[in-house]
Amino acid sequence: MRSATTALLFCLSAAPPAFVAAQPAASVPAAVRQIEVQDIRSLMVEAIDSPSGQARAQLVGTLPDAVTQHFRASSPILLAVTTERRYRQPGCSRLKLSFAQEGVHLPGLAQPERRGVEVGMNYCRDGRPPQSLE
């Protein structure tokens, strides 16, 4: 079931992930500002452009709704994008995308719990990967 969660969350991104780690909790704070996005690329660009290197939002749309219903979760999917490294190429960074959701029901667990997935990605404002990792 963990791989199904990971696969569904990957569908939210247009760019291929560099790594993924499914985990019981993610680093997305529960009190994320209530900005809603359907396209995570806009949030990735916001993190690249932000002086703090961070952007946060709630995912909305057909696929996030389907994930929430499938796992009978008690909250929407939250996404935090953090810039881990800025590359020399303007507008390009190493990003960490942290997806989290409260009250996820998984088979074999007695109680619903907070679940999350983190994805690392090299990404540029134009949607392409950087030409160099320097």
N, CA, C and O atoms as CSV, one atom per row, in Angstrom:
chain,resi,resn,atom,element,x,y,z
A,1,MET,N,N,0.814,-1.189,0.000
A,1,MET,CA,C,0.000,0.000,0.000
A,1,MET,C,C,0.860,1.257,0.000
A,1,MET,O,O,0.464,2.266,-0.583
A,2,ARG,N,N,2.022,1.222,0.635
A,2,ARG,CA,C,2.916,2.368,0.654
A,2,ARG,C,C,3.328,2.756,-0.752
A,2,ARG,O,O,3.427,3.943,-1.064
A,3,SER,N,N,3.573,1.752,-1.624
A,3,SER,CA,C,3.957,2.064,-2.996
A,3,SER,C,C,2.789,2.674,-3.762
A,3,SER,O,O,3.011,3.490,-4.657
A,4,ALA,N,N,1.563,2.304,-3.439
A,4,ALA,CA,C,0.397,2.919,-4.086
A,4,ALA,C,C,0.302,4.390,-3.708
A,4,ALA,O,O,-0.001,5.230,-4.556
A,5,THR,N,N,0.557,4.706,-2.450
A,5,THR,CA,C,0.548,6.098,-2.011
A,5,THR,C,C,1.615,6.886,-2.752
A,5,THR,O,O,1.354,7.983,-3.244
A,6,THR,N,N,2.808,6.331,-2.830
A,6,THR,CA,C,3.907,6.983,-3.523
A,6,THR,C,C,3.563,7.213,-4.984
A,6,THR,O,O,3.800,8.305,-5.501
A,7,ALA,N,N,3.017,6.225,-5.657
A,7,ALA,CA,C,2.670,6.350,-7.071
A,7,ALA,C,C,1.619,7.429,-7.289
A,7,ALA,O,O,1.719,8.208,-8.237
A,8,LEU,N,N,0.615,7.481,-6.427
A,8,LEU,CA,C,-0.422,8.500,-6.566
A,8,LEU,C,C,0.143,9.891,-6.364
A,8,LEU,O,O,-0.237,10.814,-7.085
A,9,LEU,N,N,1.035,10.067,-5.410
A,9,LEU,CA,C,1.623,11.381,-5.183
A,9,LEU,C,C,2.562,11.785,-6.310
A,9,LEU,O,O,2.672,12.972,-6.619
A,10,PHE,N,N,3.243,10.823,-6.934
A,10,PHE,CA,C,4.083,11.143,-8.079
A,10,PHE,C,C,3.267,11.719,-9.224
A,10,PHE,O,O,3.755,12.565,-9.974
A,11,CYS,N,N,2.044,11.272,-9.358
A,11,CYS,CA,C,1.188,11.772,-10.431
A,11,CYS,C,C,0.926,13.263,-10.296
A,11,CYS,O,O,0.552,13.914,-11.271
A,12,LEU,N,N,1.117,13.814,-9.102
A,12,LEU,CA,C,0.899,15.234,-8.883
A,12,LEU,C,C,2.011,16.085,-9.482
A,12,LEU,O,O,1.848,17.296,-9.628
A,13,SER,N,N,3.126,15.475,-9.825
A,13,SER,CA,C,4.273,16.219,-10.322
A,13,SER,C,C,4.516,15.932,-11.796
A,13,SER,O,O,4.400,14.790,-12.240
A,14,ALA,N,N,4.852,16.963,-12.547
A,14,ALA,CA,C,5.157,16.779,-13.964
A,14,ALA,C,C,6.614,16.398,-14.176
A,14,ALA,O,O,6.960,15.884,-15.240
A,15,ALA,N,N,7.482,16.635,-13.188
A,15,ALA,CA,C,8.899,16.345,-13.325
A,15,ALA,C,C,9.236,15.037,-12.607
A,15,ALA,O,O,8.619,14.728,-11.588
A,16,PRO,N,N,10.203,14.259,-13.115
A,16,PRO,CA,C,10.561,12.994,-12.474
A,16,PRO,C,C,11.312,13.227,-11.168
A,16,PRO,O,O,12.156,14.119,-11.092
A,17,PRO,N,N,11.013,12.428,-10.132
A,17,PRO,CA,C,11.696,12.599,-8.855
A,17,PRO,C,C,13.101,12.019,-8.878
A,17,PRO,O,O,13.379,11.068,-9.609
A,18,ALA,N,N,13.978,12.594,-8.077
A,18,ALA,CA,C,15.327,12.068,-7.957
A,18,ALA,C,C,15.386,10.990,-6.881
A,18,ALA,O,O,16.181,10.056,-6.982
A,19,PHE,N,N,14.554,11.113,-5.855
A,19,PHE,CA,C,14.456,10.058,-4.846
A,19,PHE,C,C,13.116,10.186,-4.148
A,19,PHE,O,O,12.461,11.227,-4.216
A,20,VAL,N,N,12.715,9.115,-3.475
A,20,VAL,CA,C,11.476,9.154,-2.717
A,20,VAL,C,C,11.652,8.351,-1.443
A,20,VAL,O,O,12.340,7.331,-1.434
A,21,ALA,N,N,11.034,8.808,-0.380
A,21,ALA,CA,C,11.068,8.072,0.881
A,21,ALA,C,C,9.689,8.153,1.509
A,21,ALA,O,O,9.274,9.224,1.951
A,22,ALA,N,N,8.976,7.043,1.556
A,22,ALA,CA,C,7.682,7.021,2.238
A,22,ALA,C,C,7.968,6.921,3.730
A,22,ALA,O,O,8.899,6.230,4.145
A,23,GLN,N,N,7.174,7.605,4.526
A,23,GLN,CA,C,7.447,7.648,5.947
A,23,GLN,C,C,6.179,7.906,6.734
A,23,GLN,O,O,5.204,8.400,6.169
A,24,PRO,N,N,6.158,7.587,8.031
A,24,PRO,CA,C,4.973,7.809,8.846
A,24,PRO,C,C,4.616,9.276,9.003
A,24,PRO,O,O,3.440,9.592,9.179
A,25,ALA,N,N,5.566,10.171,8.947
A,25,ALA,CA,C,5.282,11.603,9.069
A,25,ALA,C,C,6.212,12.353,8.142
A,25,ALA,O,O,7.304,11.881,7.825
A,26,ALA,N,N,5.777,13.522,7.710
A,26,ALA,CA,C,6.611,14.350,6.851
A,26,ALA,C,C,6.837,15.680,7.539
A,26,ALA,O,O,6.230,15.973,8.569
A,27,SER,N,N,7.715,16.480,6.960
A,27,SER,CA,C,8.083,17.729,7.594
A,27,SER,C,C,7.150,18.877,7.242
A,27,SER,O,O,7.494,20.034,7.488
A,28,VAL,N,N,5.988,18.599,6.677
A,28,VAL,CA,C,5.030,19.655,6.384
A,28,VAL,C,C,4.303,19.996,7.680
A,28,VAL,O,O,3.643,19.132,8.256
A,29,PRO,N,N,4.409,21.233,8.148
A,29,PRO,CA,C,3.711,21.598,9.381
A,29,PRO,C,C,2.200,21.498,9.211
A,29,PRO,O,O,1.675,21.728,8.121
A,30,ALA,N,N,1.513,21.158,10.281
A,30,ALA,CA,C,0.055,21.033,10.231
A,30,ALA,C,C,-0.609,22.371,9.934
A,30,ALA,O,O,-1.680,22.400,9.328
A,31,ALA,N,N,0.001,23.474,10.344
A,31,ALA,CA,C,-0.604,24.792,10.162
A,31,ALA,C,C,-0.056,25.479,8.914
A,31,ALA,O,O,0.508,26.569,9.004
A,32,VAL,N,N,-0.217,24.853,7.760
A,32,VAL,CA,C,0.219,25.443,6.501
A,32,VAL,C,C,-0.805,26.490,6.089
A,32,VAL,O,O,-2.011,26.274,6.205
A,33,ARG,N,N,-0.309,27.634,5.604
A,33,ARG,CA,C,-1.245,28.655,5.157
A,33,ARG,C,C,-2.169,28.064,4.104
A,33,ARG,O,O,-1.763,27.175,3.355
A,34,GLN,N,N,-3.373,28.534,4.039
A,34,GLN,CA,C,-4.393,27.888,3.229
A,34,GLN,C,C,-4.421,28.357,1.777
A,34,GLN,O,O,-5.492,28.638,1.240
A,35,ILE,N,N,-3.275,28.443,1.148
A,35,ILE,CA,C,-3.217,28.689,-0.284
A,35,ILE,C,C,-3.478,27.358,-0.955
A,35,ILE,O,O,-2.945,26.333,-0.532
A,36,GLU,N,N,-4.282,27.364,-1.984
A,36,GLU,CA,C,-4.601,26.129,-2.699
A,36,GLU,C,C,-3.973,26.175,-4.085
A,36,GLU,O,O,-4.018,27.195,-4.773
A,37,VAL,N,N,-3.381,25.038,-4.484
A,37,VAL,CA,C,-2.800,24.925,-5.824
A,37,VAL,C,C,-3.235,23.604,-6.448
A,37,VAL,O,O,-3.401,22.596,-5.762
A,38,GLN,N,N,-3.414,23.636,-7.754
A,38,GLN,CA,C,-3.692,22.410,-8.502
A,38,GLN,C,C,-2.433,21.920,-9.194
A,38,GLN,O,O,-2.272,20.721,-9.422
A,39,ASP,N,N,-1.552,22.829,-9.526
A,39,ASP,CA,C,-0.336,22.509,-10.261
A,39,ASP,C,C,0.860,22.774,-9.356
A,39,ASP,O,O,1.151,23.925,-9.032
A,40,ILE,N,N,1.551,21.722,-8.949
A,40,ILE,CA,C,2.646,21.903,-7.998
A,40,ILE,C,C,3.830,22.646,-8.617
A,40,ILE,O,O,4.686,23.152,-7.892
A,41,ARG,N,N,3.888,22.718,-9.937
A,41,ARG,CA,C,4.997,23.436,-10.572
A,41,ARG,C,C,5.005,24.904,-10.152
A,41,ARG,O,O,6.073,25.488,-9.972
A,42,SER,N,N,3.832,25.502,-9.996
A,42,SER,CA,C,3.785,26.910,-9.579
A,42,SER,C,C,4.377,27.082,-8.180
A,42,SER,O,O,5.024,28.090,-7.897
A,43,LEU,N,N,4.159,26.109,-7.317
A,43,LEU,CA,C,4.719,26.164,-5.965
A,43,LEU,C,C,6.236,25.949,-6.003
A,43,LEU,O,O,6.965,26.538,-5.205
A,44,MET,N,N,6.708,25.114,-6.921
A,44,MET,CA,C,8.143,24.884,-7.067
A,44,MET,C,C,8.837,26.164,-7.528
A,44,MET,O,O,9.908,26.508,-7.028
A,45,VAL,N,N,8.230,26.863,-8.476
A,45,VAL,CA,C,8.794,28.133,-8.954
A,45,VAL,C,C,8.756,29.174,-7.837
A,45,VAL,O,O,9.690,29.962,-7.693
A,46,GLU,N,N,7.683,29.182,-7.047
A,46,GLU,CA,C,7.594,30.108,-5.916
A,46,GLU,C,C,8.741,29.876,-4.938
A,46,GLU,O,O,9.330,30.837,-4.444
A,47,ALA,N,N,9.067,28.617,-4.649
A,47,ALA,CA,C,10.182,28.308,-3.746
A,47,ALA,C,C,11.517,28.747,-4.347
A,47,ALA,O,O,12.376,29.263,-3.633
A,48,ILE,N,N,11.696,28.548,-5.648
A,48,ILE,CA,C,12.934,28.971,-6.319
A,48,ILE,C,C,13.092,30.481,-6.219
A,48,ILE,O,O,14.196,30.972,-5.982
A,49,ASP,N,N,12.006,31.221,-6.394
A,49,ASP,CA,C,12.044,32.686,-6.393
A,49,ASP,C,C,12.051,33.301,-4.994
A,49,ASP,O,O,12.447,34.455,-4.826
A,50,SER,N,N,11.622,32.547,-4.003
A,50,SER,CA,C,11.492,33.081,-2.652
A,50,SER,C,C,12.856,33.292,-1.998
A,50,SER,O,O,13.722,32.422,-2.090
A,51,PRO,N,N,13.062,34.442,-1.334
A,51,PRO,CA,C,14.321,34.644,-0.608
A,51,PRO,C,C,14.539,33.583,0.485
A,51,PRO,O,O,15.676,33.221,0.788
A,52,SER,N,N,13.447,33.094,1.067
A,52,SER,CA,C,13.567,32.052,2.097
A,52,SER,C,C,13.742,30.665,1.481
A,52,SER,O,O,14.136,29.723,2.169
A,53,GLY,N,N,13.449,30.539,0.185
A,53,GLY,CA,C,13.561,29.248,-0.486
A,53,GLY,C,C,12.437,28.296,-0.162
A,53,GLY,O,O,12.573,27.090,-0.366
A,54,GLN,N,N,11.312,28.817,0.347
A,54,GLN,CA,C,10.227,27.945,0.764
A,54,GLN,C,C,8.895,28.394,0.182
A,54,GLN,O,O,8.675,29.575,-0.086
A,55,ALA,N,N,8.016,27.422,-0.005
A,55,ALA,CA,C,6.638,27.678,-0.424
A,55,ALA,C,C,5.773,26.552,0.119
A,55,ALA,O,O,6.210,25.403,0.184
A,56,ARG,N,N,4.538,26.884,0.511
A,56,ARG,CA,C,3.642,25.891,1.107
A,56,ARG,C,C,2.232,26.103,0.580
A,56,ARG,O,O,1.817,27.228,0.303
A,57,ALA,N,N,1.496,24.990,0.447
A,57,ALA,CA,C,0.115,25.085,-0.013
A,57,ALA,C,C,-0.619,23.783,0.255
A,57,ALA,O,O,-0.037,22.771,0.645
A,58,GLN,N,N,-1.903,23.854,0.030
A,58,GLN,CA,C,-2.782,22.687,0.068
A,58,GLN,C,C,-3.059,22.290,-1.375
A,58,GLN,O,O,-3.372,23.147,-2.202
A,59,LEU,N,N,-2.947,21.003,-1.687
A,59,LEU,CA,C,-3.212,20.526,-3.040
A,59,LEU,C,C,-4.709,20.309,-3.216
A,59,LEU,O,O,-5.367,19.716,-2.361
A,60,VAL,N,N,-5.235,20.793,-4.327
A,60,VAL,CA,C,-6.648,20.621,-4.639
A,60,VAL,C,C,-6.775,20.076,-6.056
A,60,VAL,O,O,-5.855,20.188,-6.867
A,61,GLY,N,N,-7.915,19.494,-6.332
A,61,GLY,CA,C,-8.168,18.961,-7.667
A,61,GLY,C,C,-8.600,17.516,-7.616
A,61,GLY,O,O,-8.741,16.934,-6.540
A,62,THR,N,N,-8.806,16.946,-8.767
A,62,THR,CA,C,-9.331,15.598,-8.890
A,62,THR,C,C,-8.425,14.548,-8.269
A,62,THR,O,O,-8.901,13.712,-7.501
A,63,LEU,N,N,-7.134,14.564,-8.577
A,63,LEU,CA,C,-6.225,13.535,-8.059
A,63,LEU,C,C,-6.018,13.635,-6.546
A,63,LEU,O,O,-6.116,12.617,-5.862
A,64,PRO,N,N,-5.733,14.826,-5.994
A,64,PRO,CA,C,-5.629,14.894,-4.530
A,64,PRO,C,C,-6.924,14.463,-3.829
A,64,PRO,O,O,-6.880,13.815,-2.784
A,65,ASP,N,N,-8.071,14.824,-4.407
A,65,ASP,CA,C,-9.349,14.391,-3.829
A,65,ASP,C,C,-9.482,12.869,-3.861
A,65,ASP,O,O,-9.968,12.266,-2.904
A,66,ALA,N,N,-9.051,12.251,-4.957
A,66,ALA,CA,C,-9.127,10.791,-5.078
A,66,ALA,C,C,-8.221,10.104,-4.053
A,66,ALA,O,O,-8.603,9.087,-3.473
A,67,VAL,N,N,-7.023,10.654,-3.826
A,67,VAL,CA,C,-6.101,10.094,-2.837
A,67,VAL,C,C,-6.728,10.200,-1.444
A,67,VAL,O,O,-6.706,9.242,-0.671
A,68,THR,N,N,-7.281,11.365,-1.136
A,68,THR,CA,C,-7.908,11.578,0.173
A,68,THR,C,C,-9.063,10.607,0.393
A,68,THR,O,O,-9.191,10.029,1.472
A,69,GLN,N,N,-9.898,10.426,-0.617
A,69,GLN,CA,C,-11.026,9.501,-0.493
A,69,GLN,C,C,-10.550,8.055,-0.373
A,69,GLN,O,O,-11.072,7.293,0.440
A,70,HIS,N,N,-9.561,7.678,-1.180
A,70,HIS,CA,C,-9.059,6.305,-1.164
A,70,HIS,C,C,-8.557,5.905,0.220
A,70,HIS,O,O,-8.831,4.803,0.696
A,71,PHE,N,N,-7.821,6.810,0.859
A,71,PHE,CA,C,-7.244,6.510,2.163
A,71,PHE,C,C,-8.110,7.018,3.320
A,71,PHE,O,O,-7.689,6.988,4.477
A,72,ARG,N,N,-9.315,7.481,3.003
A,72,ARG,CA,C,-10.258,7.989,4.011
A,72,ARG,C,C,-9.546,8.921,4.984
A,72,ARG,O,O,-9.750,8.846,6.196
A,73,ALA,N,N,-8.716,9.789,4.444
A,73,ALA,CA,C,-7.928,10.710,5.259
A,73,ALA,C,C,-8.810,11.801,5.850
A,73,ALA,O,O,-9.872,12.123,5.317
A,74,SER,N,N,-8.349,12.357,6.955
A,74,SER,CA,C,-9.133,13.372,7.654
A,74,SER,C,C,-8.709,14.796,7.327
A,74,SER,O,O,-9.232,15.743,7.913
A,75,SER,N,N,-7.768,14.964,6.399
A,75,SER,CA,C,-7.331,16.311,6.024
A,75,SER,C,C,-6.915,16.311,4.558
A,75,SER,O,O,-6.724,15.252,3.960
A,76,PRO,N,N,-6.775,17.504,3.982
A,76,PRO,CA,C,-6.275,17.592,2.609
A,76,PRO,C,C,-4.787,17.264,2.558
A,76,PRO,O,O,-4.132,17.160,3.596
A,77,ILE,N,N,-4.260,17.103,1.360
A,77,ILE,CA,C,-2.827,16.878,1.166
A,77,ILE,C,C,-2.134,18.229,1.228
A,77,ILE,O,O,-2.503,19.163,0.516
A,78,LEU,N,N,-1.133,18.322,2.083
A,78,LEU,CA,C,-0.352,19.547,2.230
A,78,LEU,C,C,1.001,19.339,1.571
A,78,LEU,O,O,1.557,18.242,1.600
A,79,LEU,N,N,1.523,20.404,0.977
A,79,LEU,CA,C,2.811,20.329,0.295
A,79,LEU,C,C,3.689,21.478,0.752
A,79,LEU,O,O,3.273,22.636,0.752
A,80,ALA,N,N,4.911,21.139,1.141
A,80,ALA,CA,C,5.933,22.142,1.453
A,80,ALA,C,C,7.086,21.914,0.487
A,80,ALA,O,O,7.581,20.795,0.357
A,81,VAL,N,N,7.514,22.975,-0.189
A,81,VAL,CA,C,8.662,22.903,-1.094
A,81,VAL,C,C,9.778,23.731,-0.472
A,81,VAL,O,O,9.594,24.901,-0.136
A,82,THR,N,N,10.937,23.100,-0.324
A,82,THR,CA,C,12.089,23.755,0.289
A,82,THR,C,C,13.261,23.715,-0.680
A,82,THR,O,O,13.551,22.671,-1.264
A,83,THR,N,N,13.928,24.838,-0.851
A,83,THR,CA,C,15.126,24.898,-1.683
A,83,THR,C,C,16.296,24.386,-0.863
A,83,THR,O,O,16.649,24.968,0.163
A,84,GLU,N,N,16.893,23.299,-1.318
A,84,GLU,CA,C,18.034,22.724,-0.611
A,84,GLU,C,C,19.364,23.274,-1.122
A,84,GLU,O,O,20.341,23.354,-0.378
A,85,ARG,N,N,19.388,23.652,-2.402
A,85,ARG,CA,C,20.606,24.187,-3.007
A,85,ARG,C,C,20.230,25.011,-4.222
A,85,ARG,O,O,19.368,24.615,-5.007
A,86,ARG,N,N,20.869,26.145,-4.378
A,86,ARG,CA,C,20.676,26.964,-5.583
A,86,ARG,C,C,21.874,26.726,-6.497
A,86,ARG,O,O,23.021,26.803,-6.056
A,87,TYR,N,N,21.612,26.441,-7.753
A,87,TYR,CA,C,22.678,26.196,-8.715
A,87,TYR,C,C,23.105,27.503,-9.374
A,87,TYR,O,O,22.398,28.509,-9.308
A,88,ARG,N,N,24.275,27.470,-10.009
A,88,ARG,CA,C,24.774,28.672,-10.708
A,88,ARG,C,C,23.844,29.115,-11.825
A,88,ARG,O,O,23.675,30.310,-12.070
A,89,GLN,N,N,23.252,28.157,-12.490
A,89,GLN,CA,C,22.328,28.483,-13.582
A,89,GLN,C,C,21.132,29.235,-12.974
A,89,GLN,O,O,20.460,28.712,-12.086
A,90,PRO,N,N,20.871,30.451,-13.449
A,90,PRO,CA,C,19.790,31.252,-12.876
A,90,PRO,C,C,18.444,30.519,-12.934
A,90,PRO,O,O,18.095,29.904,-13.941
A,91,GLY,N,N,17.706,30.602,-11.831
A,91,GLY,CA,C,16.375,30.009,-11.773
A,91,GLY,C,C,16.353,28.503,-11.598
A,91,GLY,O,O,15.325,27.870,-11.837
A,92,CYS,N,N,17.483,27.910,-11.180
A,92,CYS,CA,C,17.558,26.455,-11.013
A,92,CYS,C,C,17.987,26.108,-9.594
A,92,CYS,O,O,18.890,26.729,-9.034
A,93,SER,N,N,17.319,25.097,-9.018
A,93,SER,CA,C,17.597,24.705,-7.646
A,93,SER,C,C,17.365,23.220,-7.433
A,93,SER,O,O,16.714,22.547,-8.232
A,94,ARG,N,N,17.920,22.730,-6.332
A,94,ARG,CA,C,17.597,21.403,-5.812
A,94,ARG,C,C,16.463,21.629,-4.816
A,94,ARG,O,O,16.620,22.377,-3.851
A,95,LEU,N,N,15.319,20.980,-5.050
A,95,LEU,CA,C,14.140,21.175,-4.220
A,95,LEU,C,C,13.784,19.904,-3.470
A,95,LEU,O,O,14.012,18.797,-3.958
A,96,LYS,N,N,13.229,20.071,-2.288
A,96,LYS,CA,C,12.648,18.955,-1.552
A,96,LYS,C,C,11.152,19.233,-1.459
A,96,LYS,O,O,10.731,20.265,-0.936
A,97,LEU,N,N,10.348,18.288,-1.979
A,97,LEU,CA,C,8.896,18.382,-1.904
A,97,LEU,C,C,8.423,17.426,-0.826
A,97,LEU,O,O,8.666,16.222,-0.909
A,98,SER,N,N,7.754,17.953,0.180
A,98,SER,CA,C,7.257,17.145,1.294
A,98,SER,C,C,5.734,17.155,1.273
A,98,SER,O,O,5.105,18.180,1.537
A,99,PHE,N,N,5.149,16.004,0.956
A,99,PHE,CA,C,3.697,15.829,0.947
A,99,PHE,C,C,3.298,15.222,2.292
A,99,PHE,O,O,3.982,14.325,2.784
A,100,ALA,N,N,2.206,15.693,2.892
A,100,ALA,CA,C,1.748,15.121,4.164
A,100,ALA,C,C,0.231,15.172,4.236
A,100,ALA,O,O,-0.419,16.036,3.648
A,101,GLN,N,N,-0.311,14.209,4.984
A,101,GLN,CA,C,-1.755,14.140,5.159
A,101,GLN,C,C,-2.064,13.500,6.507
A,101,GLN,O,O,-1.431,12.521,6.903
A,102,GLU,N,N,-3.033,14.060,7.199
A,102,GLU,CA,C,-3.458,13.557,8.515
A,102,GLU,C,C,-4.541,12.495,8.356
A,102,GLU,O,O,-5.293,12.493,7.381
A,103,GLY,N,N,-4.603,11.597,9.330
A,103,GLY,CA,C,-5.706,10.647,9.421
A,103,GLY,C,C,-5.795,9.651,8.287
A,103,GLY,O,O,-6.896,9.304,7.860
A,104,VAL,N,N,-4.666,9.183,7.788
A,104,VAL,CA,C,-4.638,8.224,6.689
A,104,VAL,C,C,-4.889,6.820,7.238
A,104,VAL,O,O,-4.230,6.390,8.185
A,105,HIS,N,N,-5.837,6.117,6.644
A,105,HIS,CA,C,-6.170,4.741,7.040
A,105,HIS,C,C,-5.403,3.775,6.139
A,105,HIS,O,O,-5.596,3.772,4.923
A,106,LEU,N,N,-4.548,2.969,6.725
A,106,LEU,CA,C,-3.803,1.962,5.975
A,106,LEU,C,C,-4.128,0.584,6.538
A,106,LEU,O,O,-4.331,0.436,7.743
A,107,PRO,N,N,-4.179,-0.432,5.663
A,107,PRO,CA,C,-4.433,-1.793,6.148
A,107,PRO,C,C,-3.377,-2.211,7.165
A,107,PRO,O,O,-2.193,-1.911,7.007
A,108,GLY,N,N,-3.817,-2.899,8.200
A,108,GLY,CA,C,-2.899,-3.405,9.207
A,108,GLY,C,C,-2.607,-2.439,10.335
A,108,GLY,O,O,-1.972,-2.817,11.319
A,109,LEU,N,N,-3.059,-1.194,10.216
A,109,LEU,CA,C,-2.848,-0.222,11.286
A,109,LEU,C,C,-4.133,-0.069,12.087
A,109,LEU,O,O,-5.217,0.047,11.516
A,110,ALA,N,N,-4.013,-0.069,13.400
A,110,ALA,CA,C,-5.188,0.034,14.260
A,110,ALA,C,C,-5.821,1.423,14.193
A,110,ALA,O,O,-7.044,1.556,14.247
A,111,GLN,N,N,-4.994,2.445,14.075
A,111,GLN,CA,C,-5.476,3.827,14.068
A,111,GLN,C,C,-4.995,4.550,12.813
A,111,GLN,O,O,-3.916,4.254,12.301
A,112,PRO,N,N,-5.793,5.498,12.313
A,112,PRO,CA,C,-5.297,6.336,11.218
A,112,PRO,C,C,-4.134,7.183,11.730
A,112,PRO,O,O,-4.066,7.491,12.920
A,113,GLU,N,N,-3.235,7.556,10.847
A,113,GLU,CA,C,-2.081,8.332,11.267
A,113,GLU,C,C,-1.647,9.302,10.192
A,113,GLU,O,O,-2.107,9.234,9.052
A,114,ARG,N,N,-0.760,10.203,10.563
A,114,ARG,CA,C,-0.165,11.156,9.625
A,114,ARG,C,C,0.822,10.376,8.759
A,114,ARG,O,O,1.650,9.624,9.273
A,115,ARG,N,N,0.727,10.559,7.454
A,115,ARG,CA,C,1.640,9.899,6.516
A,115,ARG,C,C,2.211,10.952,5.583
A,115,ARG,O,O,1.612,12.006,5.367
A,116,GLY,N,N,3.376,10.650,5.038
A,116,GLY,CA,C,4.006,11.597,4.139
A,116,GLY,C,C,4.957,10.942,3.168
A,116,GLY,O,O,5.367,9.793,3.338
A,117,VAL,N,N,5.293,11.694,2.158
A,117,VAL,CA,C,6.260,11.277,1.153
A,117,VAL,C,C,7.133,12.492,0.848
A,117,VAL,O,O,6.624,13.601,0.684
A,118,GLU,N,N,8.434,12.285,0.775
A,118,GLU,CA,C,9.349,13.350,0.381
A,118,GLU,C,C,10.010,12.982,-0.932
A,118,GLU,O,O,10.406,11.836,-1.147
A,119,VAL,N,N,10.123,13.967,-1.804
A,119,VAL,CA,C,10.700,13.778,-3.128
A,119,VAL,C,C,11.745,14.866,-3.345
A,119,VAL,O,O,11.468,16.045,-3.128
A,120,GLY,N,N,12.933,14.481,-3.767
A,120,GLY,CA,C,13.970,15.445,-4.118
A,120,GLY,C,C,14.031,15.602,-5.622
A,120,GLY,O,O,13.872,14.632,-6.363
A,121,MET,N,N,14.263,16.833,-6.073
A,121,MET,CA,C,14.201,17.090,-7.507
A,121,MET,C,C,15.084,18.280,-7.877
A,121,MET,O,O,15.099,19.289,-7.173
A,122,ASN,N,N,15.810,18.160,-8.969
A,122,ASN,CA,C,16.532,19.286,-9.557
A,122,ASN,C,C,15.588,19.916,-10.563
A,122,ASN,O,O,15.090,19.236,-11.461
A,123,TYR,N,N,15.334,21.227,-10.418
A,123,TYR,CA,C,14.265,21.850,-11.203
A,123,TYR,C,C,14.615,23.297,-11.496
A,123,TYR,O,O,15.215,23.990,-10.675
A,124,CYS,N,N,14.223,23.743,-12.698
A,124,CYS,CA,C,14.415,25.136,-13.104
A,124,CYS,C,C,13.051,25.780,-13.356
A,124,CYS,O,O,12.053,25.095,-13.581
A,125,ARG,N,N,13.036,27.105,-13.314
A,125,ARG,CA,C,11.796,27.857,-13.517
A,125,ARG,C,C,11.091,27.468,-14.820
A,125,ARG,O,O,9.863,27.511,-14.888
A,126,ASP,N,N,11.852,27.088,-15.853
A,126,ASP,CA,C,11.259,26.748,-17.153
A,126,ASP,C,C,10.751,25.304,-17.212
A,126,ASP,O,O,10.291,24.850,-18.260
A,127,GLY,N,N,10.834,24.578,-16.085
A,127,GLY,CA,C,10.335,23.204,-16.033
A,127,GLY,C,C,11.351,22.152,-16.410
A,127,GLY,O,O,11.053,20.960,-16.349
A,128,ARG,N,N,12.531,22.558,-16.794
A,128,ARG,CA,C,13.571,21.595,-17.184
A,128,ARG,C,C,14.558,21.396,-16.043
A,128,ARG,O,O,14.617,22.208,-15.119
A,129,PRO,N,N,15.331,20.321,-16.105
A,129,PRO,CA,C,16.401,20.158,-15.104
A,129,PRO,C,C,17.559,21.100,-15.431
A,129,PRO,O,O,17.691,21.541,-16.572
A,130,PRO,N,N,18.392,21.410,-14.446
A,130,PRO,CA,C,19.541,22.282,-14.720
A,130,PRO,C,C,20.533,21.607,-15.657
A,130,PRO,O,O,20.623,20.381,-15.708
A,131,GLN,N,N,21.272,22.417,-16.392
A,131,GLN,CA,C,22.283,21.893,-17.314
A,131,GLN,C,C,23.492,21.367,-16.550
A,131,GLN,O,O,24.200,20.484,-17.034
A,132,SER,N,N,23.730,21.911,-15.354
A,132,SER,CA,C,24.866,21.502,-14.518
A,132,SER,C,C,24.406,21.516,-13.058
A,132,SER,O,O,23.525,22.287,-12.679
A,133,LEU,N,N,25.011,20.661,-12.260
A,133,LEU,CA,C,24.682,20.618,-10.834
A,133,LEU,C,C,25.677,21.438,-10.010
A,133,LEU,O,O,25.857,21.196,-8.816
A,134,GLU,N,N,26.305,22.390,-10.649
A,134,GLU,CA,C,27.232,23.293,-9.951
A,134,GLU,C,C,26.539,24.581,-9.610
A,134,GLU,O,O,27.148,25.473,-9.020
